[in-house]
Amino acid sequence: MMVRLLRRAAVSLVVLTGVLLIGFLMLQVIPADPAVAIAGPQGTEAEIEAIRRHLGLDQPLIVQFLYYLQRVLSGDMGHSVINNASVSAELLRAIGPTVELMCAAMLWAVPTALALGILAALRRGGIIDRMVMTLAVMGVSIPVFWVGLLMIQFAVRTRAFPIQGRGGPLWTLDGLSHIALPATALGLILIGPIARMTRTTLSDALHADHVRTARAKGASETRVVLNHALRTAILPVITLIGLQIGSLMGGAVVTETIFSWPGVGRLAVGAIIAGDYPMAQGAIIFLASAFIIVNVAVDLLNELADPRLGART
Amino acid sequence: MKMQSLPAPQTTAPLLRVDNLSVSFRTDHGPLPALQGVSLGVSPGETLAVVGESGSGKSVLSLALMNLLPPTATMTADHLSFDGRDLASLGQRDKRALRGRDMAMIFQEPATALNPVQRIGDQLVEAILLHDDMPRVRAHTRAVEALAATGIPSPDVRARAYPHQLSGGMRQRALIAMALIHRPRLLIADEPTTALDVTVQAQILDLIRDLAREVGTATIFITHDMGVVAEMADRVAVLYAGRMVEMASAADLFDSPEHPYTLGLLGSMPQLSQRGAPMLPITGTVPDPRHMPPGCHFHTRCPFANGTCETVRPQLRRLGPARLTACHYAPLLETLGART
């Protein structure tokens, strides 16, 4: 178990370095010169050159990358070229709202999707099953931004919900009404995959031998489904939820932008549009690292839930 | 085409009795008959073996008796009683109360029949607490005792193990412990040794027989292995393509099988062939249940079949006080001896 954990950590580190490299290179090929941007429209050639030297942009790429690595590792992700704000500080401020939004989305979407999947599996081929699966396909096929725009349209007409920004803390009505629409839009991403996976694994598990054994013991059908079938069927679903956190982050970028939610996603999009080189890099690295860490966490969770995995080392 | 139903030959009052049991499965291509007109009974303390090839319907029979058929199955029976109670009239709750307590089952695949993510001990504790009200700690002690009774070494350690940490033989012992924990009056064992090594097989058979004897349970033993039948059975029912073709005491069956299919299962025909003649295996496979041949379902594979067999289905006939067969030519020795 410990060995596995260390190996996972080592692999993650390699992946993370790769992410840093890609993030670094991606912004190299963007046809926007940060030195020009910083110097502004009135900047002279000499000024631009000085800024370039100051930022290390005159060095070979590999040297730039190593410097960059060193700075990131020491927690310094540079400063915004737009307003000179510290990237790390801006990110720290944006993490809270993003985590809040993602948690809110999962909080309603995961239980709903599980319930829908279970219902569909128990009534496989029935009307409920077909309705749930139609919903699931719709959830997968309709892009978040479209749902978000529809919701804004609805909110503007009915004046039922605020459509922009973050309200007070979540335990206040203001906070809840502000997060309602973005969390709903974002959560829809999860419904389809999770419901489908639950339906498939549970309806397989319902025919499994050990579930028949549970029935032969005289267990009630509720007990058979919840304690035996679902207990094994849930394992791939946990993995899937973990993997979905990735697309949830992607969705968060879009959702935050549409609803002006002050999170990492909006920070990233804003920085990219403004050509804010260090800020965009920081946000991308943050999103990627979060994705990698979540995956490791899901692996661990799976191991706890499935005793068979721990034995494989 | 309903088969005439003969009451199962019986000496004492049966614990379980079923008359004219039929099961069919709903499929996309119409109903698929799996069992047709099977009647049998088993008395306390008796071991009834049900034999047949794959596809003969023997597993379906065991699931039908336990009321564990999947929802796609339809089951009909003229009579189905356990200990004098009509099972058809019982509600789900009452059937559940019988299941696991009075009627227990051991399955074929110990590798998959146990819950993979639950400790062995917890699975036994669940089985105990489903029918007995007692503190969890006491149930656990009882679970460990039950494991010990099956000869599992260091049962307290095994109780904390997960199924994948045990060998196949130990898993089957755990399943046997679970099935017998309430000292059931009827035990249905569906090929409990098929998935095991031959040496372990013998130990498991001994274990089932000893424990069943100790508890005084009636046993229905499903198998395709005539060696196991010889080892375990008092009486034998032979199934072919969903119908019972022969029923006899184990001694009679081995001594003078009266259905050519039984002969084939026994693998040789010592009474009919010359000394030193080659053995006569059953050729071909079980016919597709959707396209059963007319007449006797076995005629396509039967070495003795003639015109009658291709058109007229033989009914179960009584040959002796505890002896039934469904062959036109029974008793075989007289008829065929005269013919050849």
Interface residues (C-beta under 8 A of the other chain):
Chain A: H207 A208 D209 H210 R212 T213 A214 R215 A216 K217 G218 A219 S220 N227 H228 R231 T232 L235 A305 D306 P307 R308 A311
Chain B: M66 L68 P70 R96 A97 L98 R99 G100 R101 A104 M105 F107 E109 T112 A113 L114 N115 P116 V117 Q118 E126 A127 L130 H131 Y162 H164 Q165 L175 M178 A179
